[in-house]
Amino acid sequence: MIGTQEESQRVINVGLLLYTGCQIAMIYGMTDLLEVASRFSKDRGGPIFIVKKWSKGDDGSIISSFVVERPEEARPDIVVVPGRVTGPATQMEALPFIDWIKTQYGQGTVLASSCAGAFILAETGLLSGRTVTMHWVDVEAFRSRFPTVELAPDRITIEEGDLITAGGLMAWTDLGLRIVNRFLGPTIMLETAKFFLVDPAGREQRHYSSFMPRLTHGDSAILKVQQWLQKGDSLETALPDLAARANLESRTFTRRFKSATGLTPAEYVRQLRISKARELLQFTRHSVDQIAWAVGYQDTSAFARAFVNLIGISPREYRRRFSAEDKM
């Protein structure tokens, strides 16, 4: 167990959502994985994870109990919904958790699921227009219940800023490493993978995204725009339209957006465009010109310059190194 920390020790609150019949192996396994990662991070003076279980109380409210005991009572930075061996949760089983999940998400909490845990997240309506993965056995049932959610069941994990999903009953290990990489960094992730004898490169074809938007800033108007942009259908949106969506004047919106996210709206949209382009370069055979157009660039040379500025290599070189199509 991790010992008592100084008050200055930065913590990442992880909430594991328990429901009837959920995969207990994932709950305990994820707890162990995150505790090991915390130990490695603490040795370097970095942040640690606090892992708490959240479940429905006798009065119907969602309450927490510590898995790794800590005095802090902060809201989760990330909520993880496990799968279930006996099949996905029904609409009625998901109902007690919907308002609580939406409240956490509205405050900037990242949402994550393993296997069929995506069914509970989807019942909130927050996954509409997003792309998720899950166990292949549940794909048809999911499509029937949630036709507005895009499925990519051939992917082990999918990370889309404020949403991370993993497929398969044992994909919680990949999800756990994603969480470690996101919050503690790649060095700690690789040390943790080595400790558990897991090869992340062999288990995950997709390159880890370098863009991790700041979501816990507390500005609800800006967060609403971020979440709308993250759906991916709005990468050509002009500044006045973004400001209107936040119900703010353009200059005020720009100032608050920069304060909240650390980026100007233009820089933020550029990051989203390039992140989407990286995915298309890896997982499709579309030409670079087609991809440039798809992510909002009418000038391919401007797209290439933006890509090199953010990633350090050209789109064609990125595809040569990381294309999943060439490995299939």
Secondary structure, DSSP 4 states (H G I P E B T S, - for coil): ---PPPTT--EEEEEEEP-TT--HHHHHHHHHHHHHHHHHHHHTT--EEEEEEEEE-TTS-EEEEESS--S--PPPSEEEE---TT-PPPHHHHHHHHHHHHHHHHTT-EEEEEGGGHHHHHHTTTTTT-EE---GGGHHHHHHH-TTSEE-TT-SEEE-SSEEEE-STTTHHHHHHHHHHHHH-HHHHHHHHHHTT--HHHH--SPPPS------S--HHHHHHHHHHHTSS-TT--HHHHHHHTTS-HHHHHHHHHHHHSS-HHHHHHHHHHHHHHHHHHH----HHHHHHHTT-S-HHHHHHHHHHHHSS-HHHHHHHH-SGGG-
